[in-house]
Amino acid sequence: MARVVWHVPVTATTTGTGSPTALRLFRLRDGRRCAVGFSSPEALTALLGPDQAHTEIGEPALRDLTAPLGVSTLVLDPRLVAPPVSVPTPPPAPASAPTAQLQHR
C-alpha cells in the first residue's frame, strides 16, 4: 500500500539553537480552527505562495498533532481561504438632488 503524504504549511522561525517549526492552522468560515494539507507541493504553492514553508506528514499523524489543540477538522486541497467579501452598492442618487453650497462668514 502506498503511503499517502500531505504537504502541510508550517511556520519556521530561526533561533540561535535551531529552527523550531510549528503547524500553521487556519479557520473555517464559521470560525472553527482547522488544519489544511495539500496533495502536492505545487498545490500548496499555488494557493499560499512560493515562500510558504511546509512539511510532509501523513493524515493520522496530522490528526494526532491537532487533537490536543481541539482541532478535529482537516481540509485537503482547500480552494477558498477567506470569506466572500460583499460590497454594498450605494442607492442611486436622485436625478434632481439639491446641491449644497458652503458660505464663508
DOFIVO-108051 format. One record per residue: x, y, z of N, C-alpha, C, O, CB in turn; residue number from 1; residue in one letter. Coordinates in Angstrom, 3 decimals. Glycine has a CB too. Example, Ala and Ser with C-alpha at 12.3 -4.5 7.8 and 13.67 -1.06 7.14 Angstrom:
REM DOFIVO-108051
rofi nX 13.190, nY -5.690, nZ 7.800, caX 12.300, caY -4.500, caZ 7.800, cX 13.200, cY -3.300, cZ 7.800, oX 14.236, oY -3.319, oZ 8.465, cbX 11.308, cbY -4.473, cbZ 9.046, nr 1, rest a
rofi nX 12.850, nY -2.250, nZ 7.080, caX 13.670, caY -1.060, caZ 7.140, cX 12.900, cY 0.030, cZ 7.870, oX 13.409, oY 1.138, oZ 8.039, cbX 14.084, cbY -0.598, cbZ 5.725, nr 2, rest s
END
This chain:
REM DOFIVO-108051
rofi nX 0.843, nY -1.175, nZ 0.000, caX 0.000, caY 0.000, caZ 0.000, cX 0.894, cY 1.246, cZ 0.000, oX 1.852, oY 1.335, oZ 0.769, cbX -0.962, cbY -0.007, cbZ 1.224, nr 1, rest m
rofi nX 0.575, nY 2.182, nZ -0.852, caX 1.372, caY 3.409, caZ -0.961, cX 1.098, cY 4.332, cZ 0.216, oX -0.033, oY 4.432, oZ 0.692, cbX 1.073, cbY 4.137, cbZ -2.284, nr 2, rest a
rofi nX 2.124, nY 4.992, nZ 0.669, caX 1.995, caY 5.945, caZ 1.777, cX 1.438, cY 7.257, cZ 1.229, oX 1.994, oY 7.833, oZ 0.294, cbX 3.375, cbY 6.178, cbZ 2.491, nr 3, rest r
rofi nX 0.345, nY 7.723, nZ 1.813, caX -0.261, caY 8.982, caZ 1.403, cX 0.352, cY 10.096, cZ 2.237, oX 0.312, oY 10.064, oZ 3.467, cbX -1.814, cbY 8.947, cbZ 1.562, nr 4, rest v
rofi nX 0.912, nY 11.068, nZ 1.558, caX 1.587, caY 12.171, caZ 2.232, cX 0.825, cY 13.458, cZ 1.971, oX 0.448, oY 13.759, oZ 0.838, cbX 3.055, cbY 12.298, cbZ 1.760, nr 5, rest v
rofi nX 0.607, nY 14.207, nZ 3.032, caX 0.020, caY 15.543, caZ 2.907, cX 1.156, cY 16.550, cZ 3.032, oX 2.076, oY 16.367, oZ 3.829, cbX -1.099, cbY 15.799, cbZ 3.997, nr 6, rest w
rofi nX 1.086, nY 17.596, nZ 2.251, caX 2.041, caY 18.700, caZ 2.329, cX 1.352, cY 19.780, cZ 3.168, oX 0.388, oY 20.408, oZ 2.730, cbX 2.464, cbY 19.242, cbZ 0.876, nr 7, rest h
rofi nX 1.865, nY 19.977, nZ 4.374, caX 1.194, caY 20.803, caZ 5.374, cX 1.994, cY 22.080, cZ 5.622, oX 3.198, oY 22.013, oZ 5.868, cbX 1.005, cbY 20.019, cbZ 6.690, nr 8, rest v
rofi nX 1.333, nY 23.255, nZ 5.562, caX 2.040, caY 24.510, caZ 5.816, cX 2.465, cY 24.631, cZ 7.274, oX 1.722, oY 24.270, oZ 8.187, cbX 1.164, cbY 25.695, cbZ 5.434, nr 9, rest p
rofi nX 3.663, nY 25.141, nZ 7.470, caX 4.206, caY 25.357, caZ 8.807, cX 4.826, cY 26.747, cZ 8.868, oX 5.090, oY 27.377, oZ 7.844, cbX 5.254, cbY 24.265, cbZ 9.171, nr 10, rest v
rofi nX 5.047, nY 27.203, nZ 10.082, caX 5.815, caY 28.428, caZ 10.277, cX 7.156, cY 28.012, cZ 10.842, oX 7.232, oY 27.230, oZ 11.790, cbX 5.076, cbY 29.448, cbZ 11.225, nr 11, rest t
rofi nX 8.192, nY 28.533, nZ 10.260, caX 9.542, caY 28.194, caZ 10.715, cX 10.227, cY 29.474, cZ 11.152, oX 10.275, oY 30.454, oZ 10.408, cbX 10.364, cbY 27.472, cbZ 9.595, nr 12, rest a
rofi nX 10.755, nY 29.456, nZ 12.367, caX 11.483, caY 30.617, caZ 12.877, cX 12.885, cY 30.179, cZ 13.237, oX 13.079, oY 29.155, oZ 13.891, cbX 10.765, cbY 31.249, cbZ 14.106, nr 13, rest t
rofi nX 13.842, nY 30.944, nZ 12.816, caX 15.224, caY 30.614, caZ 13.101, cX 15.631, cY 31.253, cZ 14.417, oX 15.458, oY 32.456, oZ 14.613, cbX 16.147, cbY 31.073, cbZ 11.960, nr 14, rest t
rofi nX 16.165, nY 30.454, nZ 15.305, caX 16.659, caY 30.951, caZ 16.584, cX 18.119, cY 30.555, cZ 16.714, oX 18.656, oY 29.878, oZ 15.838, cbX 15.818, cbY 30.398, cbZ 17.777, nr 15, rest t
rofi nX 18.753, nY 30.958, nZ 17.772, caX 20.148, caY 30.624, caZ 17.991, cX 20.380, cY 29.143, cZ 18.215, oX 21.499, oY 28.662, oZ 18.040, cbX 20.668, cbY 31.386, cbZ 19.152, nr 16, rest g
rofi nX 19.334, nY 28.404, nZ 18.604, caX 19.501, caY 26.981, caZ 18.907, cX 18.959, cY 26.070, cZ 17.817, oX 19.008, oY 24.848, oZ 17.962, cbX 18.823, cbY 26.654, cbZ 20.207, nr 17, rest t
rofi nX 18.452, nY 26.622, nZ 16.748, caX 17.916, caY 25.781, caZ 15.681, cX 16.750, cY 26.440, cZ 14.992, oX 16.564, oY 27.653, oZ 15.094, cbX 17.495, cbY 24.437, cbZ 16.224, nr 18, rest g
rofi nX 15.960, nY 25.647, nZ 14.288, caX 14.804, caY 26.162, caZ 13.556, cX 13.533, cY 25.490, cZ 14.040, oX 13.141, oY 24.467, oZ 13.480, cbX 14.977, cbY 25.950, cbZ 12.047, nr 19, rest s
rofi nX 12.870, nY 26.030, nZ 15.063, caX 11.606, caY 25.450, caZ 15.509, cX 10.543, cY 25.583, cZ 14.416, oX 10.483, oY 26.587, oZ 13.705, cbX 11.127, cbY 26.130, cbZ 16.810, nr 20, rest p
rofi nX 9.729, nY 24.573, nZ 14.301, caX 8.676, caY 24.566, caZ 13.296, cX 7.354, cY 24.352, cZ 14.001, oX 7.243, oY 23.509, oZ 14.891, cbX 8.920, cbY 23.469, cbZ 12.217, nr 21, rest t
rofi nX 6.344, nY 25.125, nZ 13.599, caX 5.006, caY 24.985, caZ 14.170, cX 3.999, cY 24.779, cZ 13.047, oX 4.109, oY 25.384, oZ 11.980, cbX 4.631, cbY 26.226, cbZ 15.023, nr 22, rest a
rofi nX 3.039, nY 23.938, nZ 13.292, caX 1.969, caY 23.692, caZ 12.344, cX 1.158, cY 24.967, cZ 12.168, oX 0.818, oY 25.624, oZ 13.152, cbX 1.070, cbY 22.525, cbZ 12.811, nr 23, rest l
rofi nX 0.848, nY 25.319, nZ 10.948, caX 0.041, caY 26.513, caZ 10.687, cX -1.425, cY 26.088, cZ 10.621, oX -1.801, oY 25.239, oZ 9.812, cbX 0.486, cbY 27.229, cbZ 9.354, nr 24, rest r
rofi nX -2.241, nY 26.684, nZ 11.478, caX -3.671, caY 26.384, caZ 11.495, cX -4.441, cY 27.498, cZ 10.803, oX -3.967, oY 28.630, oZ 10.710, cbX -4.176, cbY 26.196, cbZ 12.942, nr 25, rest l
rofi nX -5.626, nY 27.169, nZ 10.322, caX -6.482, caY 28.113, caZ 9.611, cX -7.854, cY 28.113, cZ 10.261, oX -8.082, oY 27.402, oZ 11.240, cbX -6.583, cbY 27.756, cbZ 8.101, nr 26, rest f
rofi nX -8.760, nY 28.902, nZ 9.726, caX -10.136, caY 28.949, caZ 10.242, cX -11.122, cY 28.677, cZ 9.114, oX -10.933, oY 29.092, oZ 7.970, cbX -10.436, cbY 30.324, cbZ 10.901, nr 27, rest r
rofi nX -12.179, nY 27.963, nZ 9.482, caX -13.282, caY 27.740, caZ 8.559, cX -14.158, cY 28.983, cZ 8.533, oX -13.970, oY 29.891, oZ 9.343, cbX -14.108, cbY 26.487, cbZ 8.963, nr 28, rest l
rofi nX -15.094, nY 29.034, nZ 7.629, caX -15.983, caY 30.198, caZ 7.536, cX -16.743, cY 30.458, cZ 8.830, oX -17.031, oY 31.608, oZ 9.163, cbX -16.970, cbY 30.007, cbZ 6.403, nr 29, rest r
rofi nX -17.071, nY 29.388, nZ 9.566, caX -17.823, caY 29.560, caZ 10.813, cX -16.930, cY 29.883, cZ 11.999, oX -17.419, oY 29.995, oZ 13.123, cbX -18.618, cbY 28.314, cbZ 11.111, nr 30, rest d
rofi nX -15.622, nY 30.037, nZ 11.771, caX -14.702, caY 30.444, caZ 12.821, cX -13.943, cY 29.319, cZ 13.493, oX -12.978, oY 29.574, oZ 14.214, cbX -15.439, cbY 31.179, cbZ 13.837, nr 31, rest g
rofi nX -14.359, nY 28.066, nZ 13.273, caX -13.644, caY 26.943, caZ 13.876, cX -12.262, cY 26.789, cZ 13.252, oX -12.074, oY 27.031, oZ 12.060, cbX -14.448, cbY 25.644, cbZ 13.716, nr 32, rest r
rofi nX -11.295, nY 26.379, nZ 14.079, caX -9.947, caY 26.151, caZ 13.570, cX -9.880, cY 24.824, cZ 12.824, oX -10.597, oY 23.876, oZ 13.145, cbX -8.922, cbY 26.173, cbZ 14.717, nr 33, rest r
rofi nX -9.015, nY 24.777, nZ 11.832, caX -8.803, caY 23.548, caZ 11.074, cX -7.350, cY 23.479, cZ 10.638, oX -6.641, oY 24.486, oZ 10.624, cbX -9.751, cbY 23.475, cbZ 9.847, nr 34, rest c
rofi nX -6.923, nY 22.291, nZ 10.287, caX -5.606, caY 22.096, caZ 9.698, cX -5.814, cY 21.825, cZ 8.221, oX -6.794, oY 21.185, oZ 7.838, cbX -4.820, cbY 20.927, cbZ 10.395, nr 35, rest a
rofi nX -4.910, nY 22.300, nZ 7.394, caX -5.028, caY 22.061, caZ 5.960, cX -3.809, cY 21.292, cZ 5.472, oX -2.718, oY 21.380, oZ 6.037, cbX -5.180, cbY 23.392, cbZ 5.186, nr 36, rest v
rofi nX -4.029, nY 20.553, nZ 4.428, caX -2.960, caY 19.829, caZ 3.769, cX -3.192, cY 19.874, cZ 2.273, oX -4.299, oY 20.140, oZ 1.804, cbX -2.876, cbY 18.373, cbZ 4.274, nr 37, rest g
rofi nX -2.147, nY 19.612, nZ 1.547, caX -2.236, caY 19.649, caZ 0.091, cX -1.703, cY 18.347, cZ -0.470, oX -0.806, oY 17.733, oZ 0.108, cbX -1.459, cbY 20.855, cbZ -0.490, nr 38, rest f
rofi nX -2.255, nY 17.930, nZ -1.592, caX -1.856, caY 16.670, caZ -2.200, cX -0.520, cY 16.769, cZ -2.922, oX 0.080, oY 15.747, oZ -3.254, cbX -2.917, cbY 16.206, cbZ -3.158, nr 39, rest s
rofi nX -0.046, nY 17.991, nZ -3.171, caX 1.247, caY 18.166, caZ -3.830, cX 1.851, cY 19.501, cZ -3.397, oX 1.128, oY 20.407, oZ -2.983, cbX 1.098, cbY 18.102, cbZ -5.381, nr 40, rest s
rofi nX 3.179, nY 19.624, nZ -3.494, caX 3.803, caY 20.914, caZ -3.179, cX 3.333, cY 22.009, cZ -4.133, oX 3.247, oY 23.177, oZ -3.753, cbX 5.331, cbY 20.794, cbZ -3.235, nr 41, rest p
rofi nX 3.031, nY 21.628, nZ -5.366, caX 2.565, caY 22.613, caZ -6.353, cX 1.209, cY 23.200, cZ -5.957, oX 0.977, oY 24.396, oZ -6.132, cbX 2.468, cbY 21.968, cbZ -7.746, nr 42, rest e
rofi nX 0.311, nY 22.359, nZ -5.423, caX -0.997, caY 22.845, caZ -4.980, cX -0.839, cY 23.806, cZ -3.807, oX -1.535, oY 24.819, oZ -3.735, cbX -1.908, cbY 21.666, cbZ -4.586, nr 43, rest a
rofi nX 0.072, nY 23.496, nZ -2.889, caX 0.330, caY 24.371, caZ -1.748, cX 0.875, cY 25.710, cZ -2.228, oX 0.415, oY 26.764, oZ -1.788, cbX 1.316, cbY 23.709, cbZ -0.764, nr 44, rest l
rofi nX 1.850, nY 25.671, nZ -3.123, caX 2.459, caY 26.896, caZ -3.646, cX 1.447, cY 27.735, cZ -4.415, oX 1.467, oY 28.962, oZ -4.322, cbX 3.645, cbY 26.557, cbZ -4.547, nr 45, rest t
rofi nX 0.570, nY 27.095, nZ -5.168, caX -0.424, caY 27.827, caZ -5.952, cX -1.352, cY 28.644, cZ -5.070, oX -1.775, oY 29.734, oZ -5.455, cbX -1.236, cbY 26.867, cbZ -6.797, nr 46, rest a
rofi nX -1.675, nY 28.123, nZ -3.883, caX -2.618, caY 28.819, caZ -3.010, cX -1.934, cY 29.731, cZ -2.001, oX -2.419, oY 30.830, oZ -1.736, cbX -3.470, cbY 27.818, cbZ -2.281, nr 47, rest l
rofi nX -0.813, nY 29.290, nZ -1.433, caX -0.184, caY 30.046, caZ -0.352, cX 1.093, cY 30.773, cZ -0.756, oX 1.640, oY 31.545, oZ 0.033, cbX 0.120, cbY 29.128, cbZ 0.777, nr 48, rest l
rofi nX 1.569, nY 30.539, nZ -1.964, caX 2.738, caY 31.255, caZ -2.446, cX 4.023, cY 30.459, cZ -2.296, oX 4.088, oY 29.508, oZ -1.518, cbX 2.869, cbY 32.555, cbZ -1.724, nr 49, rest g
rofi nX 5.046, nY 30.855, nZ -3.047, caX 6.298, caY 30.093, caZ -3.069, cX 7.116, cY 30.197, cZ -1.790, oX 8.003, oY 29.373, oZ -1.566, cbX 7.132, cbY 30.548, cbZ -4.213, nr 50, rest p
rofi nX 6.844, nY 31.178, nZ -0.953, caX 7.621, caY 31.353, caZ 0.272, cX 7.048, cY 30.603, cZ 1.473, oX 7.616, oY 30.646, oZ 2.564, cbX 7.715, cbY 32.812, cbZ 0.600, nr 51, rest d
rofi nX 5.925, nY 29.919, nZ 1.271, caX 5.305, caY 29.201, caZ 2.386, cX 6.091, cY 27.936, cZ 2.708, oX 6.222, oY 27.050, oZ 1.863, cbX 3.841, cbY 28.850, cbZ 2.059, nr 52, rest q
rofi nX 6.613, nY 27.851, nZ 3.926, caX 7.315, caY 26.642, caZ 4.363, cX 6.303, cY 25.523, cZ 4.569, oX 5.157, oY 25.781, oZ 4.937, cbX 8.121, cbY 26.901, cbZ 5.669, nr 53, rest a
rofi nX 6.719, nY 24.293, nZ 4.336, caX 5.811, caY 23.168, caZ 4.548, cX 6.606, cY 21.922, cZ 4.907, oX 7.822, oY 21.850, oZ 4.729, cbX 4.946, cbY 22.915, cbZ 3.294, nr 54, rest h
rofi nX 5.874, nY 20.955, nZ 5.414, caX 6.473, caY 19.663, caZ 5.749, cX 5.555, cY 18.576, cZ 5.225, oX 4.382, oY 18.822, oZ 4.944, cbX 6.703, cbY 19.512, cbZ 7.295, nr 55, rest t
rofi nX 6.088, nY 17.384, nZ 5.096, caX 5.293, caY 16.243, caZ 4.651, cX 4.905, cY 15.420, cZ 5.871, oX 5.733, oY 15.125, oZ 6.733, cbX 6.075, cbY 15.373, cbZ 3.616, nr 56, rest e
rofi nX 3.618, nY 15.055, nZ 5.923, caX 3.124, caY 14.304, caZ 7.073, cX 1.911, cY 13.488, cZ 6.624, oX 1.185, oY 13.893, oZ 5.716, cbX 2.757, cbY 15.261, cbZ 8.266, nr 57, rest i
rofi nX 1.702, nY 12.360, nZ 7.255, caX 0.535, caY 11.536, caZ 6.961, cX -0.687, cY 12.040, cZ 7.713, oX -0.566, oY 12.735, oZ 8.722, cbX 0.807, cbY 10.074, cbZ 7.316, nr 58, rest g
rofi nX -1.856, nY 11.686, nZ 7.215, caX -3.102, caY 12.140, caZ 7.849, cX -3.230, cY 11.688, cZ 9.301, oX -3.611, oY 12.502, oZ 10.142, cbX -4.292, cbY 11.634, cbZ 7.061, nr 59, rest e
rofi nX -2.930, nY 10.432, nZ 9.641, caX -3.055, caY 10.031, caZ 11.052, cX -2.159, cY 10.859, cZ 11.981, oX -2.573, oY 11.225, oZ 13.081, cbX -2.713, cbY 8.552, cbZ 11.202, nr 60, rest p
rofi nX -0.946, nY 11.151, nZ 11.542, caX -0.042, caY 11.955, caZ 12.370, cX -0.558, cY 13.381, cZ 12.506, oX -0.436, oY 13.986, oZ 13.571, cbX 1.376, cbY 11.961, cbZ 11.774, nr 61, rest a
rofi nX -1.133, nY 13.923, nZ 11.435, caX -1.695, caY 15.273, caZ 11.497, cX -2.865, cY 15.315, cZ 12.476, oX -3.001, oY 16.273, oZ 13.236, cbX -2.150, cbY 15.739, cbZ 10.097, nr 62, rest l
rofi nX -3.702, nY 14.293, nZ 12.463, caX -4.817, caY 14.223, caZ 13.421, cX -4.289, cY 14.138, cZ 14.854, oX -4.830, oY 14.774, oZ 15.758, cbX -5.724, cbY 13.004, cbZ 13.114, nr 63, rest r
rofi nX -3.236, nY 13.354, nZ 15.053, caX -2.644, caY 13.226, caZ 16.389, cX -2.069, cY 14.559, cZ 16.879, oX -2.152, oY 14.869, oZ 18.068, cbX -1.547, cbY 12.154, cbZ 16.380, nr 64, rest d
rofi nX -1.492, nY 15.336, nZ 15.980, caX -0.924, caY 16.632, caZ 16.360, cX -1.989, cY 17.665, cZ 16.694, oX -1.800, oY 18.483, oZ 17.594, cbX -0.050, cbY 17.157, cbZ 15.248, nr 65, rest l
rofi nX -3.102, nY 17.632, nZ 15.980, caX -4.115, caY 18.676, caZ 16.146, cX -5.160, cY 18.360, cZ 17.216, oX -5.795, oY 19.273, oZ 17.743, cbX -4.806, cbY 18.911, cbZ 14.839, nr 66, rest t
rofi nX -5.347, nY 17.091, nZ 17.539, caX -6.374, caY 16.704, caZ 18.526, cX -6.187, cY 17.388, cZ 19.882, oX -7.171, oY 17.880, oZ 20.437, cbX -6.359, cbY 15.196, cbZ 18.721, nr 67, rest a
rofi nX -4.969, nY 17.445, nZ 20.447, caX -4.817, caY 18.111, caZ 21.749, cX -5.133, cY 19.613, cZ 21.696, oX -5.363, oY 20.237, oZ 22.732, cbX -3.400, cbY 17.911, cbZ 22.260, nr 68, rest p
rofi nX -5.142, nY 20.178, nZ 20.505, caX -5.458, caY 21.606, caZ 20.349, cX -6.952, cY 21.837, cZ 20.151, oX -7.393, oY 22.979, oZ 20.020, cbX -4.686, cbY 22.192, cbZ 19.167, nr 69, rest l
rofi nX -7.724, nY 20.764, nZ 20.129, caX -9.162, caY 20.884, caZ 19.915, cX -9.535, cY 21.014, cZ 18.446, oX -10.661, oY 21.391, oZ 18.120, cbX -9.690, cbY 22.066, cbZ 20.669, nr 70, rest g
rofi nX -8.609, nY 20.707, nZ 17.569, caX -8.856, caY 20.807, caZ 16.126, cX -9.174, cY 19.412, cZ 15.610, oX -8.344, oY 18.507, oZ 15.681, cbX -7.621, cbY 21.424, cbZ 15.365, nr 71, rest v
rofi nX -10.388, nY 19.249, nZ 15.089, caX -10.794, caY 17.937, caZ 14.594, cX -11.059, cY 17.937, cZ 13.093, oX -11.302, oY 16.878, oZ 12.514, cbX -12.028, cbY 17.470, cbZ 15.328, nr 72, rest s
rofi nX -11.017, nY 19.095, nZ 12.457, caX -11.307, caY 19.186, caZ 11.033, cX -10.018, cY 19.343, cZ 10.239, oX -9.203, oY 20.224, oZ 10.511, cbX -12.256, cbY 20.356, cbZ 10.750, nr 73, rest t
rofi nX -9.852, nY 18.464, nZ 9.246, caX -8.744, caY 18.556, caZ 8.310, cX -9.319, cY 18.845, cZ 6.930, oX -10.332, oY 18.265, oZ 6.538, cbX -7.887, cbY 17.248, cbZ 8.306, nr 74, rest l
rofi nX -8.675, nY 19.736, nZ 6.200, caX -9.134, caY 20.095, caZ 4.868, cX -8.007, cY 19.784, cZ 3.890, oX -6.888, oY 20.276, oZ 4.041, cbX -9.559, cbY 21.603, cbZ 4.792, nr 75, rest v
rofi nX -8.310, nY 18.967, nZ 2.890, caX -7.329, caY 18.627, caZ 1.869, cX -7.574, cY 19.476, cZ 0.628, oX -8.699, oY 19.552, oZ 0.135, cbX -7.391, cbY 17.120, cbZ 1.524, nr 76, rest l
rofi nX -6.530, nY 20.108, nZ 0.129, caX -6.581, caY 20.958, caZ -1.062, cX -7.694, cY 22.010, cZ -0.996, oX -8.604, oY 22.001, oZ -1.825, cbX -6.770, cbY 20.098, cbZ -2.295, nr 77, rest d
rofi nX -7.625, nY 22.901, nZ -0.026, caX -8.664, caY 23.945, caZ 0.065, cX -8.640, cY 24.844, cZ -1.156, oX -7.588, oY 25.082, oZ -1.750, cbX -8.479, cbY 24.789, cbZ 1.336, nr 78, rest p
rofi nX -9.785, nY 25.329, nZ -1.514, caX -9.902, caY 26.240, caZ -2.656, cX -10.151, cY 27.671, cZ -2.203, oX -9.694, oY 28.623, oZ -2.835, cbX -11.027, cbY 25.787, cbZ -3.583, nr 79, rest r
rofi nX -10.879, nY 27.810, nZ -1.106, caX -11.255, caY 29.127, caZ -0.618, cX -10.641, cY 29.309, cZ 0.752, oX -10.820, oY 28.461, oZ 1.626, cbX -12.801, cbY 29.302, cbZ -0.570, nr 80, rest l
rofi nX -9.918, nY 30.399, nZ 0.958, caX -9.262, caY 30.604, caZ 2.247, cX -9.761, cY 31.847, cZ 2.967, oX -9.238, oY 32.192, oZ 4.027, cbX -7.773, cbY 30.699, cbZ 2.054, nr 81, rest v
rofi nX -10.748, nY 32.517, nZ 2.423, caX -11.285, caY 33.711, caZ 3.065, cX -12.778, cY 33.789, cZ 2.791, oX -13.251, oY 33.305, oZ 1.763, cbX -10.564, cbY 34.992, cbZ 2.564, nr 82, rest a
rofi nX -13.521, nY 34.398, nZ 3.710, caX -14.949, caY 34.549, caZ 3.448, cX -15.176, cY 35.498, cZ 2.289, oX -14.359, oY 36.386, oZ 2.045, cbX -15.680, cbY 35.053, cbZ 4.696, nr 83, rest p
rofi nX -16.271, nY 35.321, nZ 1.574, caX -16.548, caY 36.229, caZ 0.464, cX -16.740, cY 37.653, cZ 0.967, oX -17.266, oY 37.878, oZ 2.057, cbX -17.789, cbY 35.769, cbZ -0.311, nr 84, rest p
rofi nX -16.315, nY 38.580, nZ 0.177, caX -16.444, caY 39.989, caZ 0.524, cX -17.653, cY 40.546, cZ -0.206, oX -17.744, oY 40.459, oZ -1.431, cbX -15.152, cbY 40.788, cbZ 0.165, nr 85, rest v
rofi nX -18.573, nY 41.114, nZ 0.543, caX -19.729, caY 41.740, caZ -0.099, cX -19.572, cY 43.245, cZ 0.009, oX -19.375, oY 43.796, oZ 1.092, cbX -21.073, cbY 41.267, cbZ 0.549, nr 86, rest s
rofi nX -19.662, nY 43.875, nZ -1.112, caX -19.539, caY 45.322, caZ -1.164, cX -20.934, cY 45.880, cZ -1.398, oX -21.534, oY 45.636, oZ -2.444, cbX -18.535, cbY 45.783, cbZ -2.283, nr 87, rest v
rofi nX -21.454, nY 46.631, nZ -0.426, caX -22.800, caY 47.170, caZ -0.622, cX -22.793, cY 48.197, cZ -1.750, oX -21.878, oY 49.011, oZ -1.873, cbX -23.332, cbY 47.808, cbZ 0.684, nr 88, rest p
rofi nX -23.821, nY 48.132, nZ -2.551, caX -23.943, caY 49.112, caZ -3.631, cX -24.748, cY 50.288, cZ -3.101, oX -25.821, oY 50.104, oZ -2.527, cbX -24.619, cbY 48.487, cbZ -4.907, nr 89, rest t
rofi nX -24.234, nY 51.485, nZ -3.294, caX -24.968, caY 52.651, caZ -2.810, cX -26.246, cY 52.847, cZ -3.606, oX -26.306, oY 52.501, oZ -4.786, cbX -24.098, cbY 53.909, cbZ -2.889, nr 90, rest p
rofi nX -27.268, nY 53.400, nZ -2.965, caX -28.507, caY 53.647, caZ -3.713, cX -28.248, cY 54.709, cZ -4.782, oX -27.395, oY 55.578, oZ -4.606, cbX -29.659, cbY 54.098, cbZ -2.756, nr 91, rest p
rofi nX -28.975, nY 54.636, nZ -5.870, caX -28.770, caY 55.636, caZ -6.927, cX -29.153, cY 57.032, cZ -6.428, oX -30.115, oY 57.194, oZ -5.678, cbX -29.598, cbY 55.273, cbZ -8.188, nr 92, rest p
rofi nX -28.398, nY 58.015, nZ -6.851, caX -28.676, caY 59.406, caZ -6.470, cX -29.921, cY 59.892, cZ -7.196, oX -30.114, oY 59.586, oZ -8.373, cbX -27.464, cbY 60.327, cbZ -6.791, nr 93, rest a
rofi nX -30.763, nY 60.644, nZ -6.506, caX -31.948, caY 61.194, caZ -7.178, cX -31.525, cY 62.123, cZ -8.316, oX -30.492, oY 62.789, oZ -8.242, cbX -32.849, cbY 61.956, cbZ -6.166, nr 94, rest p
rofi nX -32.328, nY 62.155, nZ -9.348, caX -31.998, caY 62.952, caZ -10.536, cX -31.942, cY 64.441, cZ -10.225, oX -31.130, oY 65.165, oZ -10.800, cbX -33.015, cbY 62.698, cbZ -11.639, nr 95, rest a
rofi nX -32.796, nY 64.900, nZ -9.323, caX -32.817, caY 66.341, caZ -9.040, cX -32.362, cY 66.600, cZ -7.605, oX -33.044, oY 67.290, oZ -6.849, cbX -34.239, cbY 66.927, cbZ -9.269, nr 96, rest s
rofi nX -31.241, nY 66.060, nZ -7.243, caX -30.741, caY 66.232, caZ -5.880, cX -30.294, cY 67.671, cZ -5.673, oX -29.603, oY 68.232, oZ -6.524, cbX -29.578, cbY 65.256, cbZ -5.593, nr 97, rest a
rofi nX -30.683, nY 68.280, nZ -4.543, caX -30.254, caY 69.648, caZ -4.295, cX -28.739, cY 69.699, cZ -4.077, oX -28.151, oY 68.764, oZ -3.534, cbX -30.996, cbY 70.233, cbZ -3.076, nr 98, rest p
rofi nX -28.135, nY 70.765, nZ -4.494, caX -26.699, caY 70.948, caZ -4.348, cX -26.411, cY 71.761, cZ -3.126, oX -26.991, oY 72.831, oZ -2.940, cbX -26.101, cbY 71.611, cbZ -5.576, nr 99, rest t
rofi nX -25.527, nY 71.278, nZ -2.285, caX -25.151, caY 72.005, caZ -1.080, cX -24.100, cY 73.054, cZ -1.429, oX -23.176, oY 72.788, oZ -2.199, cbX -24.622, cbY 71.037, cbZ 0.009, nr 100, rest a
rofi nX -24.247, nY 74.232, nZ -0.862, caX -23.278, caY 75.282, caZ -1.087, cX -22.739, cY 75.758, cZ 0.241, oX -23.495, oY 75.916, oZ 1.199, cbX -23.893, cbY 76.442, cbZ -1.873, nr 101, rest q
rofi nX -21.449, nY 75.986, nZ 0.309, caX -20.808, caY 76.490, caZ 1.527, cX -20.743, cY 78.003, cZ 1.452, oX -20.518, oY 78.577, oZ 0.387, cbX -19.383, cbY 75.883, cbZ 1.714, nr 102, rest l
rofi nX -20.943, nY 78.639, nZ 2.594, caX -20.832, caY 80.100, caZ 2.661, cX -19.742, cY 80.459, cZ 3.650, oX -19.603, oY 79.837, oZ 4.704, cbX -22.188, cbY 80.758, cbZ 3.068, nr 103, rest q
rofi nX -18.964, nY 81.483, nZ 3.288, caX -17.935, caY 81.989, caZ 4.203, cX -18.554, cY 83.055, cZ 5.090, oX -19.383, oY 83.846, oZ 4.639, cbX -16.710, cbY 82.562, cbZ 3.423, nr 104, rest h
rofi nX -18.150, nY 83.070, nZ 6.345, caX -18.668, caY 84.098, caZ 7.250, cX -17.579, cY 85.027, cZ 7.644, oX -17.814, oY 85.966, oZ 8.405, cbX -19.296, cbY 83.487, cbZ 8.484, nr 105, rest r
END
